[in-house]
Amino acid sequence: MASLTAVSFRPYRGHQIEMRDGRGVCEVIIHPPGGRGSPHRVTPSQPNATLAEQINQAKAMIDAVMGP
């Protein structure tokens, strides 16, 4: 049986947040603006973190880097 992985991108403060959901695994990857570093995979703070929790964690990481 084939499996499906949904991939979506969302802009946030100049960064792109890539969300992958499928095969029982949720992943969030932060892509910084062009020429400002390499993509960073968000490590969930909890083993069973939901996709929404990982997105909020990614936003908090971007906010910490960008400042107010």
N, C-alpha and C positions, 0 to 999 in steps of 0.2 A: 504494500500500500504506500502510495506517495505521500510525502508530508509537505506542508506549505509553511513558509516563513514569510511573515509580513514585515516589510521594511518601510520606515517612514522617517522623514526629516522635518525638523521644526527649528526655525530661527529663534535665537535668544541672545540678546545683547551682543550681536555681531558674530556669535558662534553658531554652529549648526549642531543640533542634538539629533543623533541617529538612534532610532528605536527599532529593535528587532524583537519580534515575538513569534515563537513557533517551536515545534518539537519539544514542548514542555520547558523551554528555556526563554527567559527574557534578558535582553542585553541592552545597555545604553552606552553609546560612544559619543564623546565630545570631540567635535572637529573645530579647532580654533580658526580665526580668520586667516586668509591666505598668507603664507610666509611667516607665520607666528608660532610655529611648532608642529608637532605631530599629533595625530589623534590619540585620545586617552580613553581607555575602557573604564567605566565606573564599576568599582568593586562594591557589591551590595553590602550595606551595613549589617544586615541580618541574612541568615541563610535562605529564608523563605520570603524575601522582599518582593513586593509586587512591582509591576512595571511603573505604576504611578509613583511609588516610593523612590524608585531609582531615578526617575525624571526629576523629582524634587531634590534629590541628592545632587544630581548633575547641576541643577540651577544654583544650588547653594555653593557648589565648588566654583562655578563661573563667577558668582557674586563675590566670593572671597578673593578671587584673582583681580577682578575688575574694580573692586571698591565701590563706594557709594555713588 
